[in-house]
Amino acid sequence: MQRTTVRKVKFLGACEDDREEEWLRQMGKNGYHLQELPFPCFYTFLRGSPRDDAYRLDFITTRNRAEFQQYLRIFRDAGWEHLGQMGN
C-alpha cells in the first residue's frame, strides 16, 4: 500500500476532547494515523493500514522542563506514544 500524507482541518471546541479523540480513532480505523498537530484544528495524517488506536488529549500546567519530561516518561513506560504538544 502506498503511504501518503494527508492534511485535514477540523474545528472543534476546546471542551470537545471526547469528540476529537473519537474522530481521531475513526480516522485510524480508516487508515489515517495522526502524525502531528502543528496548530489547533490542523491535522497531519499518514495513510496506512487500518488500526484501532486510542488517542488521548491531556492538559498539564507545568512549565518546568524536567517535570514535563518525567510526566511523559510515565506514559512512555506504559506503552504510549507522545505525538506532540501545543503551548506550554
C-alpha positions as CSV (number, residue, x, y, z in Angstrom):
1,M,0.0,0.0,0.0
2,Q,1.3,3.4,-0.9
3,R,1.8,5.6,2.1
4,T,0.8,9.2,1.7
5,T,0.5,12.3,3.9
6,V,-3.0,13.8,4.2
7,R,-3.8,17.1,5.9
8,K,-7.2,17.9,7.3
9,V,-8.8,20.9,9.0
10,K,-11.4,20.2,11.7
11,F,-12.9,22.8,14.0
12,L,-13.7,21.5,17.5
13,G,-14.3,23.5,20.7
14,A,-11.8,23.5,23.5
15,C,-14.1,21.4,25.6
16,E,-14.8,18.7,23.0
17,D,-11.9,16.4,23.8
18,D,-14.1,13.3,23.7
19,R,-15.3,14.1,20.2
20,E,-11.8,14.9,19.0
21,E,-10.4,11.6,20.4
22,E,-13.2,9.6,18.8
23,W,-12.7,11.3,15.5
24,L,-9.0,10.5,15.6
25,R,-9.8,6.9,16.4
26,Q,-12.2,6.7,13.5
27,M,-9.6,8.2,11.2
28,G,-7.2,5.4,12.3
29,K,-9.8,2.8,11.7
30,N,-10.0,4.2,8.1
31,G,-6.2,4.0,7.8
32,Y,-5.3,7.6,8.6
33,H,-2.9,7.9,11.5
34,L,-2.1,11.1,13.2
35,Q,1.5,12.3,12.7
36,E,1.3,15.8,14.0
37,L,-1.0,18.6,15.1
38,P,1.1,21.7,14.4
39,F,-1.7,24.2,15.2
40,P,-5.2,23.8,16.6
41,C,-7.6,22.4,14.0
42,F,-4.8,21.4,11.6
43,Y,-4.0,17.7,11.5
44,T,-1.4,15.7,9.5
45,F,-2.1,12.0,8.9
46,L,-0.1,9.3,7.3
47,R,-2.1,6.8,5.2
48,G,-1.5,3.2,6.2
49,S,-3.3,0.0,7.2
50,P,-6.4,0.4,9.4
51,R,-5.8,0.2,13.1
52,D,-7.9,0.7,16.2
53,D,-5.6,3.1,18.1
54,A,-6.8,5.1,21.1
55,Y,-6.0,8.8,21.3
56,R,-5.9,10.9,24.4
57,L,-5.7,14.6,24.8
58,D,-4.2,15.9,28.0
59,F,-3.6,19.2,29.7
60,I,-0.7,19.9,32.0
61,T,0.2,23.2,33.5
62,T,3.9,22.8,34.4
63,R,6.5,24.9,32.7
64,N,9.3,23.1,34.3
65,R,11.1,21.0,31.6
66,A,12.3,18.3,33.9
67,E,8.8,17.8,35.4
68,F,7.3,17.6,31.9
69,Q,9.9,15.0,30.8
70,Q,9.1,12.9,33.9
71,Y,5.4,13.3,33.1
72,L,6.0,12.0,29.5
73,R,8.2,9.2,30.8
74,I,5.3,7.7,32.8
75,F,3.2,7.4,29.7
76,R,6.1,6.1,27.5
77,D,6.7,3.4,30.2
78,A,3.0,2.4,29.9
79,G,3.5,2.0,26.1
80,W,2.0,5.3,24.9
81,E,3.5,7.4,22.2
82,H,3.6,11.2,22.6
83,L,2.6,12.8,19.3
84,G,3.1,16.4,20.1
85,Q,2.1,19.4,22.1
86,M,0.8,23.0,21.8
87,G,1.7,25.9,24.0
88,N,3.3,25.1,27.3
